[in-house]
Amino acid sequence: MANTQGPQGNYDPAGSTQMFRAFVDEAPQGTQQAAASSGPRIGLIVGVVVAIAVVAAVAWLALK
């Protein structure tokens, strides 16, 4: 096991913080952009589906 220090000097026995930072720093730029651009689109789709479900539930209760 490596005795590594975290960003604030905290002891990190597994070195997970250092491995995570290395992974994030080495991530391809295109992958980060694709994830960022698909995020708002997925949120919009989920919002529309939820809105349709709410309207359908209200209509079903009104017509019942």
N, C-alpha and C positions, 0 to 999 in steps of 0.2 A: 504494500500500500504506500502511496506517495503522501508525504506530509505537505499538503498544499495550503495556501492561505487564500481566503476569499477576498473580494474587493475591499472590505473594510478591515481586513486583517483577522477575520474570524477563522478558526481552525475548521477545515473541511476534510475529514478523514477519507472520504471516498473520492475527493477531487471532482465531484459532479458539477460544481459551479464552473470550474475551469474547462471541463469537457463541453458543457452547454455553451459557454461563450465561444469556444473554438468552433462548434457546430454552427452557431448563428453567424459568426464572422465568415465562414467558408460557404454559406448557402449561396447558390447562384442568384444573380440579380433578377433574372426572368421569373424564377419561382416565387420570389417575394412579391413581385409586381402582380403576378397572376392571382395570388392569394388576396392581395389588397384590393384588386379590382373586382373579384368575384364576391367579396364580402358584402358590400352594399346591395348588390343585385340579389343575392340569396335572401338578405333581410327584407328586401322589397317583396319578393315572391312569397315569403312566409307571411308577411303582413297582409298581402292581398288575400291569401288563402284563409287566414284567420278572420278577416273582415267578411268574406263571403260566408264562412261558417256561422258567424254571429248573425248576419242578415237572414240566413236560412233558418236559424233557430228561432229568431224573433217572428219570422213569417209563419213558421210551423205552429208556434204557440198562439199566434193571433188567429189563425184559421182553425185551430182545434176546437 
